[in-house]
Amino acid sequence: MATVKAEDLRAKTADELKDQLVGLKKEQFNLRFQTAGGQNENPARARTVRREIARIKTVLGEKAIAVGAAQ
């Protein structure tokens, strides 16, 4: 799975970003269990998921600031 760019995330709505964030957090949870059980086939995926979560949170924060500044 290719990494998501911030430009692509900015084009999405806040609801779409929140849904994607929930999915990534579930994936991160499952990856933790796989790692603990020694069954993780792609350990680098955990790092990628963590960074994608950070990107989404950053874009959501930018959107929140933009809404606050517009009022």
Secondary structure, DSSP 4 states (H G I P E B T S, - for coil): -PPPPHHHHHTS-HHHHHHHHHHHHHHHHHHHHHHHTT--S-THHHHHHHHHHHHHHHHHHHHHHHHHHH-
